[in-house]
Amino acid sequence: MEKTIATTVFESLASGVRLDVFRLLVKQGPTGLVAGEIAATLNLPATNLSFHLKALTQAGLIAVEQEGRFQRYRANIALIAELIDYLTAECCSAQPEKCVELRVGTGCAPPASAKTVKKRGAAKA
């Protein structure tokens, strides 16, 4: 994965609405959802949702397929898997198999809690 693709993905997911949409589509798996179902599930106005769906599509995070008069959206799980590989490629001195220990919190540094992340963000503001 190229660095520019990774940053585009992160920029797209930096919106809370887009993150919610993507996570919802991940839960649906390969069946995906049509736009109206997404809007209803997330309680979003259609015009607001279409803006976010366009951004996610342009970033490659979701794919859209025409079904009659509806558009079905599906999460691009392969892209996220590639992003995770990109982020962890150099894990533990290029021994990513050791990262399994880090995922369960037994590695070099404990995982950051939500409170820690919020405190860091507040300190920057």
PyRosetta script that sets phi, psi and omega in degrees:
from pyrosetta import init, pose_from_sequence

init()
pose = pose_from_sequence("MEKTIATTVFESLASGVRLDVFRLLVKQGPTGLVAGEIAATLNLPATNLSFHLKALTQAGLIAVEQEGRFQRYRANIALIAELIDYLTAECCSAQPEKCVELRVGTGCAPPASAKTVKKRGAAKA")
pose.set_psi(1, 140.4)
pose.set_omega(1, 177.5)
pose.set_phi(2, -84.8)
pose.set_psi(2, 151.0)
pose.set_omega(2, -179.7)
pose.set_phi(3, -58.2)
pose.set_psi(3, -38.8)
pose.set_omega(3, -178.9)
pose.set_phi(4, -64.3)
pose.set_psi(4, -35.9)
pose.set_omega(4, 177.5)
pose.set_phi(5, -67.4)
pose.set_psi(5, -43.7)
pose.set_omega(5, 179.4)
pose.set_phi(6, -59.8)
pose.set_psi(6, -44.4)
pose.set_omega(6, -179.2)
pose.set_phi(7, -68.4)
pose.set_psi(7, -35.0)
pose.set_omega(7, 176.7)
pose.set_phi(8, -62.7)
pose.set_psi(8, -42.7)
pose.set_omega(8, 178.5)
pose.set_phi(9, -62.4)
pose.set_psi(9, -47.4)
pose.set_omega(9, 180.0)
pose.set_phi(10, -63.2)
pose.set_psi(10, -41.6)
pose.set_omega(10, 178.7)
pose.set_phi(11, -61.1)
pose.set_psi(11, -40.9)
pose.set_omega(11, -179.5)
pose.set_phi(12, -66.3)
pose.set_psi(12, -40.8)
pose.set_omega(12, -178.8)
pose.set_phi(13, -80.0)
pose.set_psi(13, -2.7)
pose.set_omega(13, 179.1)
pose.set_phi(14, -70.9)
pose.set_psi(14, -12.9)
pose.set_omega(14, 175.6)
pose.set_phi(15, -87.3)
pose.set_psi(15, 130.5)
pose.set_omega(15, 178.9)
pose.set_phi(16, -59.8)
pose.set_psi(16, -38.7)
pose.set_omega(16, 179.7)
pose.set_phi(17, -65.4)
pose.set_psi(17, -46.4)
pose.set_omega(17, -179.3)
pose.set_phi(18, -65.3)
pose.set_psi(18, -37.0)
pose.set_omega(18, 176.4)
pose.set_phi(19, -62.7)
pose.set_psi(19, -43.2)
pose.set_omega(19, 177.4)
pose.set_phi(20, -61.3)
pose.set_psi(20, -43.7)
pose.set_omega(20, 179.3)
pose.set_phi(21, -62.1)
pose.set_psi(21, -47.9)
pose.set_omega(21, -178.4)
pose.set_phi(22, -61.5)
pose.set_psi(22, -46.1)
pose.set_omega(22, -179.5)
pose.set_phi(23, -62.7)
pose.set_psi(23, -38.3)
pose.set_omega(23, 176.8)
pose.set_phi(24, -62.1)
pose.set_psi(24, -44.2)
pose.set_omega(24, -179.9)
pose.set_phi(25, -68.3)
pose.set_psi(25, -33.4)
pose.set_omega(25, 175.3)
pose.set_phi(26, -61.3)
pose.set_psi(26, -42.5)
pose.set_omega(26, 179.7)
pose.set_phi(27, -61.7)
pose.set_psi(27, -32.4)
pose.set_omega(27, -177.5)
pose.set_phi(28, -77.9)
pose.set_psi(28, -17.6)
pose.set_omega(28, 179.7)
pose.set_phi(29, 65.8)
pose.set_psi(29, -148.4)
pose.set_omega(29, -173.6)
pose.set_phi(30, -68.7)
pose.set_psi(30, -15.9)
pose.set_omega(30, 179.1)
pose.set_phi(31, -74.3)
pose.set_psi(31, -29.7)
pose.set_omega(31, 179.8)
pose.set_phi(32, 61.3)
pose.set_psi(32, -163.6)
pose.set_omega(32, 179.6)
pose.set_phi(33, -146.2)
pose.set_psi(33, 152.5)
pose.set_omega(33, 171.9)
pose.set_phi(34, -83.2)
pose.set_psi(34, 160.2)
pose.set_omega(34, -173.9)
pose.set_phi(35, -54.9)
pose.set_psi(35, -41.9)
pose.set_omega(35, -179.3)
pose.set_phi(36, -62.0)
pose.set_psi(36, -37.0)
pose.set_omega(36, 177.6)
pose.set_phi(37, -67.9)
pose.set_psi(37, -38.6)
pose.set_omega(37, 177.7)
pose.set_phi(38, -63.3)
pose.set_psi(38, -48.6)
pose.set_omega(38, -179.2)
pose.set_phi(39, -59.2)
pose.set_psi(39, -44.8)
pose.set_omega(39, -179.1)
pose.set_phi(40, -66.3)
pose.set_psi(40, -43.0)
pose.set_omega(40, -178.5)
pose.set_phi(41, -64.3)
pose.set_psi(41, -40.9)
pose.set_omega(41, -176.9)
pose.set_phi(42, -95.7)
pose.set_psi(42, 2.2)
pose.set_omega(42, 179.3)
pose.set_phi(43, 54.7)
pose.set_psi(43, 52.5)
pose.set_omega(43, -179.1)
pose.set_phi(44, -116.5)
pose.set_psi(44, 143.3)
pose.set_omega(44, 173.0)
pose.set_phi(45, -66.8)
pose.set_psi(45, 144.8)
pose.set_omega(45, -176.0)
pose.set_phi(46, -57.2)
pose.set_psi(46, -39.6)
pose.set_omega(46, -178.4)
pose.set_phi(47, -66.5)
pose.set_psi(47, -39.7)
pose.set_omega(47, 177.0)
pose.set_phi(48, -64.8)
pose.set_psi(48, -44.2)
pose.set_omega(48, -178.3)
pose.set_phi(49, -63.6)
pose.set_psi(49, -41.8)
pose.set_omega(49, -176.8)
pose.set_phi(50, -61.2)
pose.set_psi(50, -36.2)
pose.set_omega(50, 176.6)
pose.set_phi(51, -60.3)
pose.set_psi(51, -45.7)
pose.set_omega(51, -177.9)
pose.set_phi(52, -72.3)
pose.set_psi(52, -38.0)
pose.set_omega(52, 177.5)
pose.set_phi(53, -62.7)
pose.set_psi(53, -39.4)
pose.set_omega(53, 178.5)
pose.set_phi(54, -62.8)
pose.set_psi(54, -44.1)
pose.set_omega(54, 179.9)
pose.set_phi(55, -63.3)
pose.set_psi(55, -42.7)
pose.set_omega(55, 179.2)
pose.set_phi(56, -65.8)
pose.set_psi(56, -37.9)
pose.set_omega(56, 178.5)
pose.set_phi(57, -66.5)
pose.set_psi(57, -44.4)
pose.set_omega(57, 179.9)
pose.set_phi(58, -64.0)
pose.set_psi(58, -32.1)
pose.set_omega(58, 178.3)
pose.set_phi(59, -78.6)
pose.set_psi(59, -9.5)
pose.set_omega(59, -179.7)
pose.set_phi(60, 84.5)
pose.set_psi(60, 6.2)
pose.set_omega(60, -178.1)
pose.set_phi(61, -75.4)
pose.set_psi(61, -26.8)
pose.set_omega(61, 177.1)
pose.set_phi(62, -133.6)
pose.set_psi(62, 156.1)
pose.set_omega(62, 175.8)
pose.set_phi(63, -117.0)
pose.set_psi(63, 150.0)
pose.set_omega(63, -179.3)
pose.set_phi(64, -125.5)
pose.set_psi(64, 141.3)
pose.set_omega(64, 179.5)
pose.set_phi(65, -135.2)
pose.set_psi(65, 132.3)
pose.set_omega(65, 179.4)
pose.set_phi(66, -73.9)
pose.set_psi(66, 131.0)
pose.set_omega(66, 175.5)
pose.set_phi(67, -129.6)
pose.set_psi(67, 91.4)
pose.set_omega(67, -176.2)
pose.set_phi(68, 64.8)
pose.set_psi(68, -122.3)
pose.set_omega(68, 178.4)
pose.set_phi(69, -95.6)
pose.set_psi(69, 6.5)
pose.set_omega(69, 179.2)
pose.set_phi(70, -109.8)
pose.set_psi(70, 160.2)
pose.set_omega(70, 173.4)
pose.set_phi(71, -118.7)
pose.set_psi(71, 126.2)
pose.set_omega(71, 179.9)
pose.set_phi(72, -99.9)
pose.set_psi(72, 131.1)
pose.set_omega(72, -178.6)
pose.set_phi(73, -110.0)
pose.set_psi(73, 139.4)
pose.set_omega(73, 178.7)
pose.set_phi(74, -134.4)
pose.set_psi(74, 142.9)
pose.set_omega(74, 177.4)
pose.set_phi(75, -71.4)
pose.set_psi(75, 142.2)
pose.set_omega(75, 176.5)
pose.set_phi(76, -91.6)
pose.set_psi(76, 83.7)
pose.set_omega(76, -177.0)
pose.set_phi(77, -64.1)
pose.set_psi(77, -34.8)
pose.set_omega(77, -179.6)
pose.set_phi(78, -60.9)
pose.set_psi(78, -37.6)
pose.set_omega(78, 179.5)
pose.set_phi(79, -65.8)
pose.set_psi(79, -42.4)
pose.set_omega(79, 179.5)
pose.set_phi(80, -67.0)
pose.set_psi(80, -38.9)
pose.set_omega(80, 176.7)
pose.set_phi(81, -62.7)
pose.set_psi(81, -40.3)
pose.set_omega(81, 177.9)
pose.set_phi(82, -65.5)
pose.set_psi(82, -38.1)
pose.set_omega(82, 177.6)
pose.set_phi(83, -64.0)
pose.set_psi(83, -42.9)
pose.set_omega(83, 178.3)
pose.set_phi(84, -62.5)
pose.set_psi(84, -43.2)
pose.set_omega(84, 176.9)
pose.set_phi(85, -60.1)
pose.set_psi(85, -43.1)
pose.set_omega(85, 179.3)
pose.set_phi(86, -61.0)
pose.set_psi(86, -44.1)
pose.set_omega(86, -177.8)
pose.set_phi(87, -69.3)
pose.set_psi(87, -29.5)
pose.set_omega(87, -174.5)
pose.set_phi(88, -108.0)
pose.set_psi(88, 7.5)
pose.set_omega(88, -176.6)
pose.set_phi(89, -57.6)
pose.set_psi(89, -35.0)
pose.set_omega(89, -177.9)
pose.set_phi(90, -101.2)
pose.set_psi(90, 13.5)
pose.set_omega(90, -177.9)
pose.set_phi(91, -57.1)
pose.set_psi(91, 136.4)
pose.set_omega(91, 176.4)
pose.set_phi(92, 50.7)
pose.set_psi(92, 53.5)
pose.set_omega(92, 178.7)
pose.set_phi(93, 57.3)
pose.set_psi(93, 48.8)
pose.set_omega(93, 177.9)
pose.set_phi(94, 64.5)
pose.set_psi(94, 32.3)
pose.set_omega(94, 174.4)
pose.set_phi(95, -123.7)
pose.set_psi(95, 72.2)
pose.set_omega(95, -172.8)
pose.set_phi(96, -59.8)
pose.set_psi(96, -20.7)
pose.set_omega(96, 178.3)
pose.set_phi(97, -62.8)
pose.set_psi(97, -24.3)
pose.set_omega(97, 177.6)
pose.set_phi(98, -75.8)
pose.set_psi(98, -14.6)
pose.set_omega(98, -179.6)
pose.set_phi(99, -67.8)
pose.set_psi(99, -17.2)
pose.set_omega(99, 178.0)
pose.set_phi(100, -56.9)
pose.set_psi(100, -40.8)
pose.set_omega(100, 178.5)
pose.set_phi(101, -63.3)
pose.set_psi(101, -37.9)
pose.set_omega(101, 179.8)
pose.set_phi(102, -66.0)
pose.set_psi(102, -35.1)
pose.set_omega(102, -178.3)
pose.set_phi(103, -63.6)
pose.set_psi(103, -28.9)
pose.set_omega(103, -179.8)
pose.set_phi(104, -98.5)
pose.set_psi(104, 9.5)
pose.set_omega(104, 173.4)
pose.set_phi(105, 83.4)
pose.set_psi(105, 16.9)
pose.set_omega(105, -179.0)
pose.set_phi(106, -108.5)
pose.set_psi(106, 11.5)
pose.set_omega(106, -176.1)
pose.set_phi(107, -89.7)
pose.set_psi(107, -152.1)
pose.set_omega(107, -173.9)
pose.set_phi(108, -58.5)
pose.set_psi(108, -45.4)
pose.set_omega(108, -177.3)
pose.set_phi(109, -131.7)
pose.set_psi(109, 141.3)
pose.set_omega(109, 179.0)
pose.set_phi(110, -66.8)
pose.set_psi(110, 149.6)
pose.set_omega(110, 178.6)
pose.set_phi(111, -64.2)
pose.set_psi(111, 143.2)
pose.set_omega(111, 179.4)
pose.set_phi(112, -71.2)
pose.set_psi(112, 135.4)
pose.set_omega(112, 175.5)
pose.set_phi(113, -83.5)
pose.set_psi(113, 166.9)
pose.set_omega(113, 178.6)
pose.set_phi(114, -60.9)
pose.set_psi(114, -35.7)
pose.set_omega(114, 179.6)
pose.set_phi(115, -64.8)
pose.set_psi(115, -41.4)
pose.set_omega(115, 179.5)
pose.set_phi(116, -62.7)
pose.set_psi(116, -44.0)
pose.set_omega(116, 179.9)
pose.set_phi(117, -63.2)
pose.set_psi(117, -42.4)
pose.set_omega(117, 179.2)
pose.set_phi(118, -63.3)
pose.set_psi(118, -41.6)
pose.set_omega(118, 179.7)
pose.set_phi(119, -63.2)
pose.set_psi(119, -41.0)
pose.set_omega(119, 177.9)
pose.set_phi(120, -62.1)
pose.set_psi(120, -44.3)
pose.set_omega(120, 179.8)
pose.set_phi(121, -64.0)
pose.set_psi(121, -38.1)
pose.set_omega(121, 179.2)
pose.set_phi(122, -68.2)
pose.set_psi(122, -34.7)
pose.set_omega(122, -179.8)
pose.set_phi(123, -67.5)
pose.set_psi(123, -30.4)
pose.set_omega(123, 179.9)
pose.set_phi(124, -76.5)
pose.set_psi(124, -26.3)
pose.set_omega(124, -175.5)
pose.set_phi(125, -74.1)
pose.dump_pdb("model.pdb")
